[in-house]
Amino acid sequence: MLSLHQLESGYGPMQVLWKPSLEVAGGSITSLLGPNGAGKSTLLLTIFGSVQPWRGKIFYEEREVTHTPTHRKVELGLSLVPEGRHLFPSMTVTENLTMGAYSKKALPYKEETMEMVFSLFPRLKEREKQPAGNLSGGEQQMLTIGRSLMSRPKLIMLDEPSQGLAPKLVQEVFNTVERMRREIGLTILLVEQNAEASMEAADFVYVMHEGTIKASGTPQEIKASSEIREAYLGV
C-alpha cells in the first residue's frame, strides 16, 4: 500500500534520511523502531509532505506521491498523528474532532465518522462538551487520534502515541491501534520508543538507526536476534 525507495531528506543543509526503503502492506500494522534521533519522525513527515524529499520515491496505492502536496495526500487517504498532542485546548472535544473533517472527501460523512470515533473511544463521548485542555493525557491522546480518523484515512501514521502515558494507558493505546486495524480496516505505520509493546502489536518491523534501515523482519525474527535488540533497541 505504501512503498518508499531510497528516500533522502533533511532540514536545511543537514541530511537526516540516508536512503531508507520500506514497504507497508495493506491492512497491516508495521512498526518502525529505533533510538531517539534515528530519523523516524522525519521519515513520517517526509512521507506526509511536511518535510520535502530531496531524492528517492514514495508510492501510495501504486501511485507516485513523492512531491504530492500534503492536503492532496489527505484526500487520497493518508493521515499523520504527529508526536505530541496538538489540540485546541479551549475548544470542546466535538469541536476538535470536527476540525479533522475539513477535507471535501470527509465533510459529508462528519457525523457518521464522529460516531465511529466515539465507538472506539467511549470516554470521548462522555466528555464531548468538555474543553480539550481539561482532559487527562490519555484522553488527549485518544482525541488526537480520533481527530485524525475524522479525515477518513486508509493509512494512518502514528508518531509515538504512547509518549508520556502511564503503563496502563499505554496498553489501552495499543489495544486501540489493533482495534483500528481489526474493526475499521486501517493500515497503520507506527513509530514507537516502546519496542516491546510495539512488536506485540505489529505484523512487520523495521529498525532504523542514523537515518537508515538497519534490520527488518517479523516481530518474532527481531525478538530472536539479540544482536539487533542490543545494538539498536536497547532491550
Buried (B, 14 or more C-beta within 10 A) or exposed (E): BBBBBEBBBBEEEEBBBBBBBBBBEEBBBBBBBBBEEBBBBBBBBBBBBEBEBEEBBBBBBEEEBBEBEEEEBBBBBBBBBBBEBEBEEEBBBBBBBBEBBEBEBBBEEBEEBBEBBBEBBEBBBEBBEBBBEEBEEBBBBBBBBBBBBBBBBBBBBBBBBBBEBEEEBBBBBBEBBBBBBEEBEBBBBBBBBBBEBBBBBBBBBBBBBBBBBBBBBEBEEBBEBEEBBEBBBEE
